[in-house]
């Protein structure tokens, strides 16, 4: 990935679970999401190379089941996209098209599940979500099903029920990748378990990232180097030799950053 596109792969979501670092031999399957760092042109090249050229998208017919806070937020984003949006909820509210239990096959059929291209499921409890996913998959095998899980422990159950993508409330904020300029920031909070931090590189002086096996030994990814006021993001980890006064921008979990500090920060 780095040789071809120039980006650093910091982490990846496999079946909704975020892992960092990513091993070189990890297989990227359909639905895998990557967290990468690189120049805008490099990231664009990666996006263009990994975007499907086979699947054609026409007007989407989306069934939104569950019109609570999450459902309303999804509705606000989807409304006006040109999609045909049908809202299903237990109670009759403004914007609700069909009233009833989403796990009832008759209610799903009345809501147009057979003709829908996607089901966005944000119901109040995971048991209902699991049953609804099973029924929806049976009624429409080609349906793309996206589910909000209330409990992270139910994520795998929903995948087994037939969901295409599941995210729990506890980690949904981790899906949002903020575009950030590093200039004057010393720490960029990603979420509680993942951070991007600016640190001194005293322990790397005279060596390279590959020489010190930084990623293998610490779990951190060096995404940038600061030298004489300049931020360098396009560098060869095997050839770039650190000098006195250099600083690094590293990405990783709190534990990984602690290991980096213990080993390389004097």
Helices and strands as residue ranges (DSSP letters): H 2-5, E 8-14, E 17-19, E 33-37, H 40-50, E 61-65, H 69-78, E 84-89, E 98-99, H 105-110, G 113-115, E 118-121, H 126-139, E 144-149, G 152-154, H 155-161, E 165-168, G 172-175, E 187-191, E 194-200, G 202-204, H 214-218, E 221-227, E 230-232, E 247-252, H 254-264
